[in-house]
Amino acid sequence: MKKPSIPKGTRDFSPAEVVRRNYIMNTIKSCFTTYGFQPIETPSFENSETLMGKYGEEGDRLIFKILNSGDYLNKVDDALYTEKDSGKLTSKISEKALRYDLTVPFARYVVQNQNDISFPFKRYQIQPVWRADRPQKGRFREFLQCDADVVGSDSLWQEVELVQLYDAVFQKLNLKGVTIKLNNRKILSGIAEVIGAEDKLIDFTVALDKLDKIGEEGVKTEMLSKGISKIAIAKVQPLFEARGTASDKLQMLKTLLATSETGLKGVAELEFINATISELGLETASLEIDVTLARGLNYYTGAIFEVAAPKAVNMGSIGGGGRYDDLTGIFGLKDVSGVGISFGLDRIYLVLEDLNLFPETVSEVTKVLFINFGEAESLYAMKAITKLRRSGVTAELYPDAAKMGKQMGYADKRNIPFVVLAGEKEINSQSFTLKNMKSGEQETIDIETLTKMFS
């Protein structure tokens, strides 16, 4: 019989992994709540028209389509079927798709619920998304996104708060050496303008976004292939050579964008965010202006963020986001600016694991296991377990009166730190024998002492 398997790019999670993932999620949630964000949830799949055309050509190709139920080929005529044009065929056989991210569904949610929302609306959302990407380390086809967005305000104080929010989460996770990279899409639009490639803005940003993957020469080659001239590419050489402090980079941008009003506005926005964060300070992370940061999603219009993991680990970005001035406009609600960030939980997990940063207590689920010596002993044990549980202590009874070695082995494999023995002797003296599984030490105590020890 063939061994069962799961699709590439998806994973099963063991109890220990789920507990660690919950630790990260709960840390992020607590910070979201502290910063005034409210939780919402949206369906795992949306109407295709909601998602398609929002992520650029490359993003659209990565959207998982859902076949219509029933005879999905029924509406396809023979001529179209024979043509074998997947683009035309897809719209006939698939009307829904798995969500690619949480931002576009959030924009749809805002438009549908605009009469019930108080603006500015601060929401957080922690749910899975799906992308038909090539699986590799830290990149999966099904993964969890943890998003925080504000819509209904174009104030740059929102960007400042989101930088602080990133820092607060990483400080709580004890993750040092994280870099929050910052740029602005207005700057990229301004650069396209001054090099005479306004009509190639999307091609320019998509290529630039691949700098970490294909290098400077690879980016230039792709730009050339998209019709951006050698002269235009030569004009953006200062981007590839940018070094030094934030002030140095901002001055370079001012010189490069001297003739672009849009570009200079982007520089001014960067200056405000950088200066304000410098004044307020960060606990753990550092803020860096990255003039080549582009982020490939087309809906960004202002500040863009990308979070780099500590240099000690080989990992891509562990977060990102940006300002989108009119994302809700695609659904009919004009002039509602928004800005948001996302945490890449799966990659953060791998980073914490590589750096051994998960607290030992995170892995402890059950604190104490009661050994099963038989029916009467189990009833005595269950009375104590019930009292412990009512006090919030995680306690279990081994379900079968198996050999002592088997029960002890079970506790050891599950890393349960304490075992309680309650046999005939303990019942007669109304006591319990508590064994520390790490040290091997044993002591006899009463139920009150036992409860106080773990409460």
Salt bridges, closest charged atoms under 4 A:
GLU46 OE2 - ARG108 NH2 2.72
GLU57 OE2 - ARG61 NH1 3.32
GLU58 OE2 - LYS210 NZ 3.12
GLU83 OE2 - LYS88 NZ 2.95
GLU95 OE2 - LYS75 NZ 3.98
ASP133 OD2 - ARG139 NH1 3.02
ASP149 OD1 - ARG123 NH1 2.60
GLU159 OE2 - ARG323 NE 2.89
GLU161 OE1 - LYS122 NZ 3.42
GLU216 OE2 - LYS220 NZ 2.77
GLU222 OE2 - LYS210 NZ 3.17
GLU269 OE2 - LYS186 NZ 3.16
GLU271 OE2 - LYS254 NZ 2.77
ASP290 OD2 - LYS181 NZ 3.96
GLU306 OE1 - ARG295 NH1 2.97
ASP346 OD1 - ARG11 NH1 2.87
ASP346 OD1 - ARG21 NH1 2.79
GLU353 OE2 - ARG20 NH1 3.91
ASP354 OD2 - LYS137 NZ 3.66
GLU396 OE2 - ARG414 NH1 2.84
GLU448 OE2 - LYS387 NZ 3.81
